[in-house]
Amino acid sequence: MEKLKRILAIVVFIILLIVGLWSAIQVITFVPSLFNESSTGSDGAIALNGENIVVQTSRDTVYSGETLTIDWVREGSNEGVVSFAYGCTEGVYFEIAQDTVPCNVPFTMAPSVSTLTVVPFSSKEKVDVAFAITYTDPQNKNVRDTKTITIIGTINDAPTEPTPVEEDPLPTTPVEPPATYTPQPIRVPRTSVPYGVADLQITNVRPGVTAPYGQFETKQTVSRYETGAVKFTVTNSGTKTTNYWYFRANLPVIGGYEFVSEAQPPLTPGSSLEILITFDQLAPGVGTIVIRVDPYNYIPETNEYNNTALKTMNVLNF
């Protein structure tokens, strides 16, 4: 019986030895790929010290000024930092929480964060931009995943202005009173700051009429049979060139009418556009002219409260 026990013990020892050697072989086979810095995970995620990171975006193509969501999955400890950075490309910058993030400068976050919302801007018609999400541990070792997105710029691909909803006209009035406008650029040489912000501002609003030969005359009180007009100036008081922009004007005509402009050319910092709108079929009484620039907030600005201006016009009934 004692001899049988010894034989069984030897057999169990041999089995355990074989299992241990097999496990060691598997670990030795796996370790080189785990610590090899040239090895990659999904879309270029580099494995390092047991860490790994995989990044996904809400879309691969985004329009300038649209929101982009970045999500990532990471394995490892919750020590160290996670950072976002993008490569320098002319005419391109990113914003996070309405703050501009310079290129090649990490935007750091806590390691527990796994999502980020960014807004890319581009002055180019179409451009590919690379960015990376990087995890850096307390020993300054890092692992990253790099992605490339395509940004469609709004300067060469201006968005379509939504069709305004017109009020029901009075039964005895025309459906759409005629109104035309004439822009006159006023250029001031100033350099656009790549990471600056534009600021469209309405100034010098003057109601009036146009004479028979087209000259503008400033007048507060006009006859209903005259051709009404309003002249105003739109200035970029910011530090960055705008994209294409629009303006809208509520005019004191019979039945009410809102004029919607075509896309206006980009304004460099300090430059202005003087605009003259003419209209007829004036409504007798005290009317209000309301001018709104960038009414749909296509342009990121430092001040949104100087985009609207109002002026009254007294229309006599003769």
C-alpha positions as CSV (number, residue, x, y, z in Angstrom):
1,M,0.0,0.0,0.0
2,E,2.8,2.4,0.9
3,K,4.5,1.7,-2.4
4,L,1.3,2.4,-4.3
5,K,1.0,5.8,-2.5
6,R,4.6,6.7,-3.6
7,I,3.8,5.7,-7.2
8,L,0.7,7.9,-7.2
9,A,2.6,10.9,-5.7
10,I,5.2,10.6,-8.4
11,V,2.5,10.5,-11.1
12,V,0.8,13.6,-9.7
13,F,4.1,15.4,-9.5
14,I,4.9,14.6,-13.2
15,I,1.4,15.8,-14.3
16,L,1.8,19.1,-12.4
17,L,5.3,19.6,-13.9
18,I,4.0,19.1,-17.4
19,V,1.1,21.6,-16.8
20,G,3.5,24.1,-15.4
21,L,5.9,23.8,-18.3
22,W,3.0,24.2,-20.8
23,S,1.8,27.4,-19.0
24,A,5.3,28.8,-19.0
25,I,5.6,28.2,-22.7
26,Q,2.3,30.1,-23.3
27,V,3.4,33.1,-21.2
28,I,6.8,33.3,-23.0
29,T,5.0,33.2,-26.4
30,F,2.6,36.0,-25.4
31,V,5.0,38.4,-23.6
32,P,7.1,39.5,-26.6
33,S,3.9,40.8,-28.5
34,L,2.6,42.5,-25.3
35,F,5.7,44.5,-24.7
36,N,6.9,45.0,-28.2
37,E,6.4,48.7,-28.9
38,S,6.0,48.1,-32.6
39,S,2.9,45.9,-32.0
40,T,-0.4,47.7,-32.5
41,G,-4.0,47.2,-31.5
42,S,-7.0,48.5,-33.3
43,D,-6.2,51.3,-35.8
44,G,-2.7,51.8,-34.4
45,A,-3.2,51.5,-30.7
46,I,0.2,50.7,-29.2
47,A,0.3,48.2,-26.3
48,L,2.7,49.1,-23.5
49,N,3.1,47.7,-19.9
50,G,-0.3,46.0,-20.0
51,E,-2.0,49.2,-21.2
52,N,-4.1,49.6,-24.3
53,I,-6.3,52.3,-25.8
54,V,-8.8,52.2,-28.7
55,V,-10.5,55.4,-30.0
56,Q,-13.7,55.8,-31.9
57,T,-15.4,59.0,-33.3
58,S,-19.0,59.8,-33.9
59,R,-18.3,60.4,-37.6
60,D,-15.3,60.3,-39.9
61,T,-16.4,63.4,-41.9
62,V,-17.5,66.6,-40.2
63,Y,-18.4,70.1,-41.3
64,S,-16.5,73.1,-39.9
65,G,-18.2,74.2,-36.7
66,E,-20.0,70.9,-36.1
67,T,-19.7,68.9,-32.9
68,L,-17.5,65.8,-33.0
69,T,-17.7,63.2,-30.1
70,I,-14.6,61.1,-29.4
71,D,-14.9,58.0,-27.2
72,W,-12.2,55.6,-26.2
73,V,-11.7,52.4,-24.2
74,R,-8.6,51.8,-22.1
75,E,-7.3,49.0,-19.9
76,G,-5.1,49.6,-16.9
77,S,-4.8,51.7,-13.8
78,N,-6.5,55.0,-13.1
79,E,-3.3,56.8,-12.4
80,G,-1.7,59.3,-14.8
81,V,-3.4,61.4,-17.4
82,V,-5.2,61.1,-20.7
83,S,-4.7,63.8,-23.4
84,F,-6.0,65.0,-26.7
85,A,-3.8,66.6,-29.4
86,Y,-4.1,67.3,-33.1
87,G,-1.5,67.9,-35.8
88,C,-0.8,71.4,-37.1
89,T,-2.6,72.1,-40.4
90,E,-2.9,75.5,-42.0
91,G,-6.4,77.0,-41.5
92,V,-7.5,74.4,-39.0
93,Y,-8.1,74.6,-35.3
94,F,-10.2,72.8,-32.6
95,E,-12.3,74.2,-29.8
96,I,-13.2,72.4,-26.5
97,A,-15.9,74.0,-24.3
98,Q,-15.6,77.1,-26.6
99,D,-11.9,77.5,-25.9
100,T,-9.4,77.2,-28.7
101,V,-6.9,74.3,-28.4
102,P,-3.6,75.0,-30.1
103,C,-2.2,72.4,-32.4
104,N,0.5,69.9,-31.1
105,V,-0.4,71.0,-27.5
106,P,-2.0,68.3,-25.3
107,F,-5.4,68.9,-23.7
108,T,-5.2,66.8,-20.6
109,M,-7.9,65.0,-18.7
110,A,-8.3,62.6,-15.8
111,P,-7.6,59.0,-16.6
112,S,-11.2,58.1,-15.7
113,V,-12.5,60.2,-18.6
114,S,-13.5,58.2,-21.6
115,T,-15.3,60.7,-23.9
116,L,-14.6,64.2,-25.3
117,T,-16.6,66.6,-27.3
118,V,-14.6,68.8,-29.7
119,V,-15.5,71.3,-32.5
120,P,-13.2,71.5,-35.5
121,F,-12.9,74.6,-37.7
122,S,-11.4,74.8,-41.1
123,S,-11.0,77.6,-43.8
124,K,-10.2,74.9,-46.4
125,E,-12.8,73.3,-48.7
126,K,-11.7,69.8,-47.5
127,V,-8.8,68.7,-45.4
128,D,-7.7,65.6,-43.5
129,V,-6.5,66.2,-39.9
130,A,-4.9,63.6,-37.6
131,F,-5.5,63.6,-33.8
132,A,-4.4,61.3,-31.0
133,I,-5.7,60.2,-27.6
134,T,-2.8,59.4,-25.4
135,Y,-2.6,57.8,-21.9
136,T,0.5,58.7,-19.9
137,D,1.3,56.7,-16.7
138,P,3.1,58.2,-13.6
139,Q,6.4,56.8,-15.0
140,N,5.9,59.0,-18.1
141,K,5.3,56.0,-20.4
142,N,2.5,56.4,-22.8
143,V,0.2,54.6,-25.2
144,R,-1.9,56.2,-27.9
145,D,-4.4,55.7,-30.7
146,T,-4.3,58.0,-33.7
147,K,-7.3,58.8,-35.9
148,T,-7.8,60.9,-39.0
149,I,-11.0,62.9,-39.7
150,T,-12.1,64.9,-42.8
151,I,-13.2,68.5,-42.2
152,I,-15.4,70.2,-44.8
153,G,-14.8,73.9,-44.6
154,T,-17.8,76.4,-44.8
155,I,-15.9,79.1,-46.6
156,N,-15.9,77.3,-49.9
157,D,-19.0,75.3,-49.1
158,A,-21.4,77.8,-47.4
159,P,-24.4,76.3,-45.8
160,T,-27.8,76.9,-47.4
161,E,-29.8,79.5,-45.7
162,P,-33.1,78.1,-44.4
163,T,-36.2,79.5,-46.2
164,P,-37.9,82.1,-44.0
165,V,-41.5,81.5,-42.9
166,E,-43.5,84.5,-44.1
167,E,-46.5,85.8,-42.4
168,D,-49.9,85.7,-44.1
169,P,-50.3,88.9,-46.1
170,L,-53.3,91.1,-45.9
171,P,-56.0,90.2,-48.5
172,T,-55.5,93.5,-50.4
173,T,-51.7,93.5,-50.5
174,P,-49.1,91.8,-52.7
175,V,-47.7,88.5,-51.4
176,E,-44.0,89.6,-51.6
177,P,-43.0,93.2,-51.8
178,P,-39.8,93.8,-53.9
179,A,-36.6,94.5,-52.0
180,T,-33.1,94.6,-53.2
181,Y,-29.7,95.3,-51.6
182,T,-26.3,96.5,-52.7
183,P,-23.1,95.7,-50.7
184,Q,-20.0,97.9,-50.7
185,P,-16.8,96.4,-49.2
186,I,-14.6,98.6,-47.0
187,R,-11.2,96.9,-46.6
188,V,-8.8,97.5,-43.7
189,P,-5.5,95.5,-43.8
190,R,-5.3,93.5,-40.6
191,T,-3.9,90.0,-40.1
192,S,-6.2,87.2,-39.1
193,V,-5.1,85.4,-36.0
194,P,-5.2,81.6,-36.5
195,Y,-6.6,81.0,-33.0
196,G,-8.6,84.2,-32.8
197,V,-12.3,84.7,-32.8
198,A,-14.5,86.8,-35.2
199,D,-17.0,89.4,-34.0
200,L,-19.6,90.7,-36.5
201,Q,-21.1,94.0,-35.4
202,I,-23.8,96.2,-36.9
203,T,-23.2,100.0,-36.8
204,N,-24.4,103.2,-38.5
205,V,-28.0,102.1,-39.3
206,R,-29.7,104.9,-41.2
207,P,-33.3,104.8,-42.6
208,G,-34.2,106.9,-45.6
209,V,-35.2,106.9,-49.3
210,T,-33.6,106.6,-52.7
211,A,-33.9,109.5,-55.1
212,P,-35.0,109.0,-58.8
213,Y,-31.4,108.4,-59.9
214,G,-30.6,106.0,-57.1
215,Q,-28.9,108.3,-54.6
216,F,-29.5,107.4,-50.9
217,E,-30.9,110.1,-48.7
218,T,-31.2,109.7,-44.9
219,K,-34.7,110.5,-43.7
220,Q,-36.6,109.5,-40.6
221,T,-40.0,110.6,-42.0
222,V,-41.0,109.4,-45.6
223,S,-44.0,109.2,-47.8
224,R,-45.7,105.9,-48.5
225,Y,-45.2,106.6,-52.3
226,E,-41.4,107.0,-52.0
227,T,-38.9,104.1,-52.3
228,G,-37.8,103.3,-48.8
229,A,-34.2,102.4,-48.0
230,V,-31.9,101.5,-45.1
231,K,-28.2,101.7,-45.1
232,F,-26.0,100.0,-42.4
233,T,-22.4,98.7,-41.9
234,V,-21.3,95.3,-40.8
235,T,-17.8,95.2,-39.3
236,N,-15.7,92.3,-38.1
237,S,-14.4,93.6,-34.8
238,G,-12.7,90.3,-33.9
239,T,-9.3,88.9,-34.6
240,K,-10.1,86.1,-37.0
241,T,-11.5,86.1,-40.6
242,T,-15.1,85.0,-40.7
243,N,-16.7,82.3,-42.9
244,Y,-19.5,83.1,-45.2
245,W,-22.3,84.8,-43.3
246,Y,-25.9,86.1,-43.8
247,F,-28.2,88.9,-42.6
248,R,-31.9,89.3,-42.3
249,A,-34.0,92.5,-42.3
250,N,-37.6,93.1,-41.2
251,L,-39.0,95.9,-43.3
252,P,-41.9,98.3,-42.6
253,V,-44.0,97.3,-45.7
254,I,-47.6,96.5,-46.2
255,G,-48.3,93.0,-44.9
256,G,-44.9,92.7,-43.3
257,Y,-41.8,91.3,-45.0
258,E,-38.5,89.8,-43.9
259,F,-35.6,90.1,-46.4
260,V,-33.1,87.3,-46.3
261,S,-29.7,87.9,-47.9
262,E,-27.5,85.6,-50.0
263,A,-24.2,84.4,-48.5
264,Q,-21.9,87.3,-47.9
265,P,-18.1,87.2,-48.4
266,P,-15.8,86.5,-45.5
267,L,-14.7,89.6,-43.6
268,T,-11.1,89.9,-42.4
269,P,-10.4,91.5,-39.0
270,G,-11.2,95.2,-39.1
271,S,-12.9,95.1,-42.5
272,S,-16.5,96.2,-43.1
273,L,-19.3,95.8,-45.6
274,E,-21.7,98.8,-46.2
275,I,-25.1,97.5,-47.2
276,L,-28.0,99.4,-48.8
277,I,-31.5,97.8,-48.9
278,T,-34.3,99.4,-50.9
279,F,-38.0,98.6,-50.7
280,D,-41.4,99.9,-51.8
281,Q,-45.0,99.4,-50.7
282,L,-44.4,101.1,-47.4
283,A,-47.0,100.7,-44.7
284,P,-48.3,104.0,-43.3
285,G,-47.5,104.6,-39.6
286,V,-44.5,104.2,-37.4
287,G,-42.6,101.1,-38.6
288,T,-39.6,99.4,-37.2
289,I,-36.6,98.2,-39.2
290,V,-34.8,95.2,-37.6
291,I,-31.4,94.1,-38.9
292,R,-30.0,90.8,-37.7
293,V,-26.5,89.6,-38.8
294,D,-25.6,85.9,-38.6
295,P,-29.1,85.0,-37.3
296,Y,-28.4,81.3,-37.2
297,N,-25.1,81.6,-35.4
298,Y,-22.9,80.1,-38.1
299,I,-20.0,82.3,-37.0
300,P,-18.4,81.7,-33.6
301,E,-18.1,85.2,-32.1
302,T,-16.8,86.9,-28.9
303,N,-20.0,88.9,-28.6
304,E,-23.4,87.8,-29.8
305,Y,-25.2,90.8,-28.4
306,N,-24.1,93.3,-31.1
307,N,-25.6,91.3,-34.0
308,T,-29.0,93.1,-34.0
309,A,-30.0,96.7,-34.6
310,L,-33.3,98.5,-34.7
311,K,-34.4,101.8,-36.2
312,T,-37.9,103.4,-36.6
313,M,-39.3,104.9,-39.8
314,N,-42.3,107.3,-39.8
315,V,-44.3,106.6,-43.0
316,L,-46.8,109.3,-43.9
317,N,-50.1,108.3,-45.6
318,F,-49.7,110.6,-48.6
